[in-house]
Amino acid sequence: MSNVSVLILTKNEEKDLPGCLESVIEWCDDIHVYDSYSTDRTVELARVLGAKITQREFDNWACHQNWGLANIKFRHDWVLYIDADERVTEDLARSVREMATSSTDCVAFEVQRRDFFSERWLKHVQVSPYYVRLFKPAYIRYERMVNPVTVVNGKTGRIDGYLDHHPFSKGVSHWLARHNSYSSLEADQFLINASNGEKFKVSKALLAADFQVRRYHQKGLFYKLPLRPLVKFFVLYGVRRGFLDGRPGFVYAVLQSIYEYFIVLKVQERLKAPKA
């Protein structure tokens, strides 16, 4: 067993959770399922497979994740955070175990994620960036209501191995429903940024060493572009060469453009709504 705890966020994940747990259960002795009051068999399956359960009503991503890190009692100093539709590969598990027994001045590590659609790795249309997923909770906080930015108070490193993500495991209809919800939070976040007069910089969007910082400023600047949904399709399918991923690459680029259009429509709707 490794000296690392595992944190899994869930809401009605009875389909994906067993596979997720199977990818960590052999090498981790402290698995926590952080559930948003699922109405299916998620909690039952988690208990059967030996996970500890914490439940809290979901409000937004940053608040929910920050509460979890502050209140869940982890056995180990290090925590690997994953979602139910993600799988820890053998190479990543090996890297996590090796890190836990080594001496390091890092307080967090980035992990590279691969996204899959129709069993195909979206190698081009979805860039495989590094996400902060292995960390000491005391040094981490999250910002933004959706697609949160991870803020690390300390040195960050990288470890080898992939975290495999299957966002379409429940079908395209589920993906669309989930992103319809996400787009509402993105629209709210846009209006919060606007009301706060938040400044986003091109230099940080392009050159910041930390991917999370780049992503934060890229998203803020991207919101200001005209014809944003079409721009997103062009970037994903053309600039990132999504066409090399075949039909899954085309479908993914279209879906991401639709998601972007959801956000545009909801921002316009909120701006036209009468003031309370």
N, C-alpha and C positions, 0 to 999 in steps of 0.2 A: 504493500500500500504506500501511496505517496503522502507527503505532508501538505496536501493541497485540498481545500474544500471545493465543492462544485455548487454553483447557484444556477437554477433553471427557472425562468419565468414562464408561467402558464396561464391560459384561459381557454378552457374547452379543447384540450390537447390530447384526448384519449387516442387519437390515431397516431400522432407523432411521438408522444412521450416515451413509449416503450423502447423504440429504436434509439432515442436520445440517451435514455438511461443505460441501455446495453453498451453504449460506446464509452461509458465512464465507470460502470459499476464494478468492473474487475480490478481497477487500480485505485479507486477512491473509497474511503471509509466514512466520508462525511458529505452526503448529498442532500441539498436543500431544494425543495420545490416551493417556489414563491408564487402562490396562486391567487388569481383575482376572482374568487368565488365561482369556480367552474360549475356548470349545471350538468355536465356529462360525467363520465367515469374517471376523469383525470386524477382526482385526489385518491380515489380507491386504488387505482393502478399504482400511483406513487407509493402508497403505504405498502402494498403487496411487494413491491420491489425494494423496500427498505429505506425509502427517502423520508426525510423529515419535512413536515408541512408547515408553512406559514401562510396565512391568508390575509389579504387587505383589499379593500375596494379600489379599483384603478381610477385615478383621476387624470394624470398625464404622465408621460414617460419619465421626465426628470424627477418629479416629486416621488413617483412610485419607486424608482430605482434608488434614489437617495435614502428614502425611508428604509428600504430593505437592507442596504449596507450599514445603516446606523443601528438597526434593531434586531437583525437576525444574529443569533449566537453561533458563530462559526467555530469549529474545533481548531482549525489551523490558521496560521498567519496569512497564508496565501489563498486567494479565491479565484477560481476559473468560472467566468460567467458565460453561459450559453443559453440559447433559446431552444424550445422543444423541437423545432424543425431543423436543428443543426446536429451534426455528428462530429465527434472528436476522432480524427483518424489515428491510426496506430503510431505514425511518425510524430504527430502532435502530442499524443499521450506520453510517448517516450521523452520528448523534449521537456514536457511539464515535470515529469518525475526527476529528470536530471537537474533541472533548474532548482527544484525543491531541496536537493541535497548539496547544492553548490553555494559558494560564498559570492554575494553580489551586492553592489551598492544601489541597484535599481529598486524602485518601489512598484513598478508596473512593467508589463511586457506586451508588445503588440503581436497579434496573431494574424496570419494571412487567411482570408476566407475565399472559398470558391462557391459560386452560385450555380445551381443546376436547373434545367428546364427540359422536360421530356428525356430525362436521364443523360442529358448532354451538358457538359461544363460550358457555361457561357464565358468562354475565355477572353473574348474580345469586346462584345457589346456591354458586358458588365466587368469593369476593371476590378481586379482582385486586390483591393487595398488592404492595408494593415489596420486592424482595430485593436484598441486596448481591451483585452479580455482577461488577462491574468494580472492580478494586482493585490496589494495590501489595502483593504477597504478604508483604513484611516486616511489614506493619501488620495482618495478619489472622490470626485463629485460630478454630477451631471447637470447640464444646462440645455435648455430648449424643451418645449412641450412634446415634440415629436422628432424622430431622428436625432436623438440627443447627442450633444458634444460631450466627450469625456475630458474632464479637466484633471490633470495629474499634478499633484504638488510634490515633485521630485523627479528623479531621473527615470527615463523610460528606455527599455531595451527591446529586442526582438528575439523570438524563438522560432525554430524551424517547425515545419509540419503544417498541414492544412486543417482548417475548420470547414467542413462541408455543409453548405446551406441548401435546403430544398424548399424554397418559398412557394412552389406550386404543388406541394404534396397533397393538398386537399382540393386541387382543381383551380381552374381560372376564375370560376364564379366566387370562390372564397377569397382569392387574391384581390379581385375587384371590390368585394364588400369591405375587406380590411383596409384597402387603400382609399376607399371612399371615406372611411372613418379617419384615416390618417390625414387626408386632404383637409378635413374640417379643422384639425389641430394646426396644420400648416397655415391655413388662412388666418386663424387666430394669432399664430406666432408672427405672421407678416404684419398684422395690424399693431401688435405689441411693439415690434421693432420700429415701425413707422412713428408711433406715438412717443417712443423714447428718443427719437432722433438718432437711432443707432447708425454708426459710420462703418462702412465696409470698404476695405482697401484692396485694390488690384494687386499691389505688391505682395500682400499676405495671401491672397487667393492663388497666386502663382508660385511664390517662392518660400512660403513658410515651411520650415523643416518638419513641423508636426502636421501629419495628415489631418488630424481633427481640426486644427486651426485653419488649414487650407480649405477644408470642406465647409466650415462655418462661414468664411468670407466668400467663397464661391457661391454658396446658396443665397447669401444676402444680395450679392451683385446680380445673380441670375434672376432673382425676382423682379429686377428693374428692366429686363429685356422685353422689347415688344415681340409678339409672335412666339412667346416662350415655348409652347408645346412643339411647334415645328422646329425650332432651334434644337430642342432636346433630341428629337428624332434624328436630325442631321448629325448631331454630335455622336450619338450612340451608334447609328448605323453607318455613317460615313467616316467621320474622324476616327472613331475607335474601331472601325472596320468590322462592325457587327455582322456584315454580310458573310464573313468567314465562318460564322456560327450557324449558317444554314437557316432553315425555316425558324427554329427556336430563337435565333438572333433577331430575325425580322419581327416576330410576334412580340418578343420582349421589348424591342424599341417602340413598337406601336403602343403597347400597354403603358410604358413609362410616359409616353406623350399624352395619353388619355389621362393618366394620373395628374400630370402637370396642368392639364386643362380643367380638371376638377378644382384644383387650387385657384386658378384664374377666375372661374365662375363664382366660387364661394367668396373670394375677396370682393369681387364686384357686387355680389348680393349683400354682403355685410356693409359695404360703403354706402349703398343705396337705402339701407334699412333706416327707418325713422329713429332719431335719437330718443333714448329712454328718458 
